[in-house]
Amino acid sequence: MQIEPFGLERWFDEYEHDADVMLAESGIRSLSAERFDTDPGELGYVIPTDGDPDFRADVAARYDRGPDEICFTCGTQEANFLAFLGLLDADGPGDATGSGAATGLATGAHAVVVTPTYQALHAVPEAIGSVTRVDLEAPTWELDVDAVAAAVTDETTVVVLNNPNNPTGRYHPQSVVDEVAEIAADHDAYLLCDEVYRLLADDPLEPVAARYDRGISTTSLTKAYGLAGTRFGWLVGPEPVVAAAVRWKDYTTISPSIFGQHVAKQALGEREDEILAENRELATENRAIVREFLAEHDLEWYDPVGVNGFVTVPDGFENGTDFCRTVVEDEGVVLAPGEYFGHPEYFRIGFGLPTAELRTGLERVGRVIG
């Protein structure tokens, strides 16, 4: 199993620690621990290791699924990783009826991935099997359903979508997602949707795990809730898919974080509406600030849902890396080069941080642009 280096994470490792402003952050600003009871009791494993049964049932019910159709994970990254391992290895999850019969995926470990997207969503399946990418086209980043249909074959196990999309902020409408789900189902494939930004939308779409028999939803408390440090997420879908993921989880983190589960119960409880309302308001305010900044400097983006925008590189710079390196080395502000998403003519900006920090960062970026 060979996997390519995670370019964006290596970029962050090089620059993030010493920078003054993180304008490449892809989530909403972090909440203070003071808002929560942070004493979970003894700091052992979560027992049972699948997570608190009642809490699993509560979260699964959000998707009209049962407790055996959800796996608690260490963030969305692990949720996606386990899903791919479970779906694409030779002892795959079987069909969506719950029979659990192995599908013999050694001869059909093929994924169709909509790009640009977070690198893990194509690099992990590429390390396990084969991947066909379906590219969104600038500047509107619309998904061509016919291109998905052309890419999917009877060997395809899963179609992968990130909605709202990272890095572009494009939120594919329900009608498009419905068509993609139908294409996948027609080939006995699953639709996996990374929905980590979904609840930052003013009118979120129904999760794919709730809407389709062969839908798999992955998400966490990181991007929409501002609770990245809890490292708490989940995947939801047909029982055979979840069972296959759980088999792999025994070799990764074993159980979810006991601290993360403790805070998650509060964040997904009576405090949830308040948290999400605050975060949506912040995202709306900050989006307007960035929109004004881009107009001032003749830069373009697709007006995004979530807290990421994909912006054209200013004139005078060779590519996204050249521009972003100049910004961080001259002004101490980290941006994300578009090369790490397959588009060197763009850079990604995150605007979920506190508004004062955003304004400081934009002022410094403006000095580089001139």
C-alpha positions in Angstrom: 0.0 0.0 0.0 1.6 3.2 -1.2 0.1 6.7 -0.4 1.3 10.0 -1.7 2.6 12.6 0.8 -0.2 14.9 2.1 0.9 18.1 0.5 -1.3 20.6 2.4 -0.5 19.1 5.8 3.2 19.3 5.0 2.7 22.9 4.0 1.0 23.6 7.3 3.8 21.8 9.1 6.4 24.1 7.5 4.6 27.4 8.2 1.7 27.2 10.6 3.7 27.1 13.9 5.5 30.4 13.4 2.9 32.3 11.6 0.9 35.2 13.1 -2.4 34.6 11.3 -3.8 31.3 10.0 -5.9 32.4 7.0 -5.7 28.8 5.7 -7.8 27.4 8.6 -10.7 25.5 7.1 -13.1 25.5 10.0 -15.0 27.9 12.2 -13.2 29.6 15.1 -12.7 27.3 18.1 -15.1 27.5 21.0 -13.7 28.0 24.6 -13.7 25.0 26.8 -15.3 27.2 29.5 -18.6 26.7 27.7 -18.7 23.0 28.6 -18.4 20.7 31.5 -14.9 19.3 30.8 -14.8 16.6 33.5 -15.6 13.2 31.9 -14.5 11.3 35.0 -11.9 8.6 34.6 -9.8 9.0 31.5 -9.9 5.4 30.3 -11.3 3.9 27.1 -14.8 4.5 26.2 -16.7 1.4 27.2 -18.2 -0.2 25.1 -15.6 0.8 22.6 -18.2 1.5 20.0 -19.3 4.5 22.1 -22.1 5.0 24.6 -25.0 2.9 23.2 -27.7 5.5 24.0 -25.6 8.3 22.5 -24.9 6.3 19.3 -28.7 5.7 19.0 -29.4 9.4 19.4 -26.9 10.4 16.7 -28.0 7.7 14.4 -31.6 8.7 14.8 -30.7 12.1 13.2 -30.2 10.0 10.0 -33.2 7.7 10.5 -30.7 5.0 11.1 -30.2 2.5 14.0 -27.2 2.3 16.4 -25.6 -0.5 14.4 -25.5 1.9 11.4 -23.1 4.4 13.0 -19.4 4.3 14.0 -17.9 7.0 16.3 -14.5 8.1 15.1 -11.6 10.4 15.8 -12.8 13.2 13.5 -14.0 13.1 9.9 -10.5 12.1 8.7 -10.8 8.7 10.4 -14.4 8.3 9.4 -13.4 8.6 5.7 -10.3 6.5 6.2 -12.2 3.6 7.8 -15.0 3.8 5.2 -12.5 3.5 2.4 -10.8 0.6 4.0 -14.1 -1.2 4.7 -15.4 -0.5 1.2 -12.4 -1.1 -1.0 -10.5 -4.0 0.7 -11.0 -7.6 -0.5 -13.4 -8.4 2.3 -15.8 -5.6 1.6 -19.0 -4.9 3.3 -21.4 -6.8 1.1 -24.7 -5.3 -0.1 -26.9 -2.7 1.6 -29.4 -5.3 2.8 -27.4 -6.2 5.9 -26.5 -9.6 4.7 -22.8 -8.9 5.2 -21.8 -11.1 2.4 -18.3 -10.3 1.1 -18.3 -8.8 -2.4 -14.9 -9.9 -3.6 -13.8 -6.3 -4.1 -10.3 -7.3 -4.8 -11.4 -7.4 -8.5 -13.5 -4.2 -8.3 -11.9 -1.8 -5.8 -12.7 1.3 -7.9 -13.8 4.7 -6.6 -15.1 7.7 -8.5 -14.1 11.0 -6.7 -15.3 14.5 -7.4 -12.4 16.9 -7.4 -11.0 19.3 -6.4 -11.4 18.2 -2.9 -9.5 17.5 0.3 -6.6 15.3 -0.6 -7.4 12.4 1.7 -10.7 11.8 -0.2 -8.8 10.7 -3.3 -5.3 9.7 -2.0 -6.6 7.0 0.4 -8.8 5.2 -2.2 -5.9 5.5 -4.7 -3.7 3.8 -2.2 -6.1 0.9 -1.9 -7.6 0.5 -5.4 -8.1 2.7 -8.5 -9.7 6.1 -8.7 -11.4 8.0 -11.6 -11.7 11.7 -10.9 -14.5 13.8 -12.1 -13.4 17.4 -12.1 -15.5 20.5 -11.3 -14.9 23.3 -13.7 -14.0 26.9 -12.7 -15.4 29.4 -12.2 -18.7 28.0 -11.0 -17.5 24.5 -10.0 -20.7 22.9 -11.1 -20.9 19.1 -11.0 -21.4 17.5 -14.4 -23.7 14.5 -13.7 -23.1 13.1 -17.1 -19.4 13.0 -16.3 -20.1 11.0 -13.2 -22.3 8.6 -15.2 -19.4 8.1 -17.7 -16.9 7.4 -14.9 -19.0 4.9 -12.9 -18.8 1.3 -14.0 -19.9 -2.1 -12.7 -16.5 -2.3 -10.9 -17.2 0.9 -9.0 -17.7 0.5 -5.2 -18.1 4.1 -4.1 -18.7 7.6 -5.5 -17.2 10.2 -3.3 -18.5 13.7 -2.8 -17.6 16.6 -0.5 -20.7 18.8 -0.1 -20.3 21.8 0.6 -17.0 21.4 -1.3 -13.6 22.1 0.1 -11.8 24.2 -1.3 -14.4 25.9 -3.6 -17.3 26.3 -1.2 -19.6 25.0 -3.9 -22.8 23.5 -2.4 -24.2 21.1 -5.0 -28.0 21.3 -4.9 -30.3 18.4 -3.9 -31.3 17.6 -7.4 -27.7 17.0 -8.5 -26.9 14.9 -5.4 -30.1 12.9 -6.1 -28.9 12.2 -9.7 -25.4 11.1 -8.5 -26.9 8.8 -5.8 -29.1 7.2 -8.5 -26.1 6.6 -10.8 -24.2 5.0 -7.9 -27.2 2.8 -6.9 -27.7 1.7 -10.5 -24.2 0.2 -10.3 -24.6 -1.3 -6.8 -22.2 1.4 -5.6 -22.4 3.6 -2.5 -22.5 7.4 -2.3 -20.1 8.6 0.4 -20.5 12.3 1.2 -18.2 14.2 3.5 -20.7 16.6 5.0 -18.4 18.3 7.6 -19.5 21.8 6.4 -23.2 20.9 5.9 -24.5 22.6 9.0 -22.8 25.9 8.2 -25.4 26.3 5.4 -28.4 28.4 6.2 -30.6 25.7 4.7 -28.7 22.4 5.0 -29.5 19.6 2.6 -30.7 16.3 4.0 -27.7 14.0 4.8 -27.1 11.3 2.2 -27.2 8.6 4.8 -30.8 9.7 5.7 -31.9 10.1 2.1 -30.6 7.1 0.3 -30.3 3.4 1.1 -26.8 3.3 -0.2 -25.8 6.7 1.3 -22.9 7.1 3.7 -22.5 10.3 5.6 -19.2 11.4 7.4 -18.8 14.4 9.6 -17.5 15.7 12.9 -17.7 18.5 15.5 -14.7 20.2 13.8 -15.8 22.5 11.0 -19.3 23.6 11.8 -19.2 23.4 15.6 -15.7 24.9 16.3 -14.7 21.8 18.4 -11.7 20.5 16.5 -9.9 19.6 19.7 -12.5 17.1 20.7 -11.4 14.9 17.7 -14.9 13.5 17.6 -16.7 12.4 14.4 -18.8 9.6 12.9 -19.8 7.7 9.8 -23.3 6.6 9.2 -24.7 4.3 6.6 -25.8 0.7 5.8 -24.9 -1.7 8.6 -22.5 -3.8 6.4 -20.5 -0.7 5.6 -20.3 0.3 9.3 -19.4 -3.2 10.4 -16.5 -3.3 7.9 -15.3 0.1 9.2 -15.5 -1.0 12.8 -13.4 -4.1 12.0 -10.7 -1.7 10.8 -11.2 0.7 13.8 -10.1 -2.0 16.1 -6.6 -1.5 14.5 -6.7 2.3 14.6 -8.1 4.3 17.6 -10.1 1.4 19.1 -12.6 3.7 20.8 -13.6 7.3 20.4 -12.1 9.8 22.8 -13.8 9.7 26.2 -13.3 13.5 26.5 -14.6 14.0 23.0 -17.7 11.9 23.6 -18.3 13.8 26.8 -18.2 17.2 25.1 -20.1 15.9 22.0 -23.1 15.0 24.2 -23.3 18.6 25.3 -22.6 20.1 21.9 -25.3 17.9 20.2 -27.7 18.5 23.0 -29.4 21.7 24.3 -26.4 23.9 23.3 -26.5 22.9 19.6 -28.9 25.5 18.3 -27.0 28.3 20.0 -23.6 27.1 18.8 -24.7 26.7 15.2 -26.5 30.0 15.1 -23.4 31.8 16.3 -21.2 30.1 13.8 -23.5 30.7 10.9 -23.6 34.4 11.8 -19.8 34.6 12.0 -19.4 32.9 8.7 -21.9 35.3 7.0 -20.2 38.3 8.5 -16.7 37.2 7.6 -17.7 36.1 4.1 -18.9 39.6 3.4 -15.6 41.1 4.6 -13.6 38.8 2.3 -16.0 39.5 -0.6 -15.3 43.3 -0.2 -11.5 42.6 0.0 -11.5 40.6 -3.2 -13.5 43.2 -5.1 -11.0 45.9 -3.9 -8.1 43.8 -5.3 -9.7 42.5 -8.5 -9.6 38.9 -7.4 -12.3 36.4 -8.1 -14.0 33.4 -6.3 -17.2 31.5 -6.4 -19.2 32.9 -3.5 -18.9 30.0 -1.1 -21.0 28.1 1.4 -19.1 27.2 4.5 -15.9 29.0 5.5 -13.5 28.3 2.6 -13.1 30.2 -0.7 -11.0 29.4 -3.7 -9.5 32.7 -5.0 -7.6 33.5 -8.2 -3.9 34.2 -7.7 -3.1 38.0 -8.1 -1.2 39.2 -11.1 2.6 39.2 -10.8 2.9 35.8 -9.1 3.8 32.6 -10.9 1.2 30.4 -9.1 -0.5 29.7 -5.8 2.7 28.5 -4.1 4.7 31.5 -5.2 2.0 33.9 -3.9 1.3 32.0 -0.6 5.0 31.6 0.2 5.5 35.3 -0.3 2.6 36.1 1.9 3.7 33.9 4.8 7.4 34.8 4.6 6.8 38.6 4.3 3.7 39.0 6.4 3.3 36.0 8.6 -0.1 34.9 7.2 -0.7 31.4 6.1 -2.8 30.7 3.0 -3.2 27.4 1.1 -1.8 27.1 -2.4 -4.2 25.8 -5.0 -1.6 23.3 -6.2 -2.6 21.0 -3.3 -6.1 20.9 -4.9 -4.9 20.5 -8.5 -5.4 24.2 -9.4 -2.1 26.2 -9.2 -4.0 29.3 -10.5 -5.9 29.5 -7.2 -5.3 29.7 -3.5 -7.7 28.8 -0.7 -8.6 31.2 2.0 -10.4 30.3 5.2 -12.5 32.9 6.9 -14.0 31.2 9.9 -11.5 32.7 12.4 -12.5 35.6 14.7 -13.3 38.7 12.7 -10.5 40.9 14.2 -8.0 38.2 13.2 -9.5 38.0 9.7 -9.2 41.8 9.2 -5.6 41.7 10.4 -4.7 38.9 8.0 -6.5 40.5 5.0 -4.7 43.8 5.7 -1.3 42.0 5.5 -2.3 40.1 2.4 -3.3 43.4 0.8 0.2 44.7 1.4 1.7 41.9 -0.6 -0.8 42.3 -3.5 -0.1 46.1 -3.5 
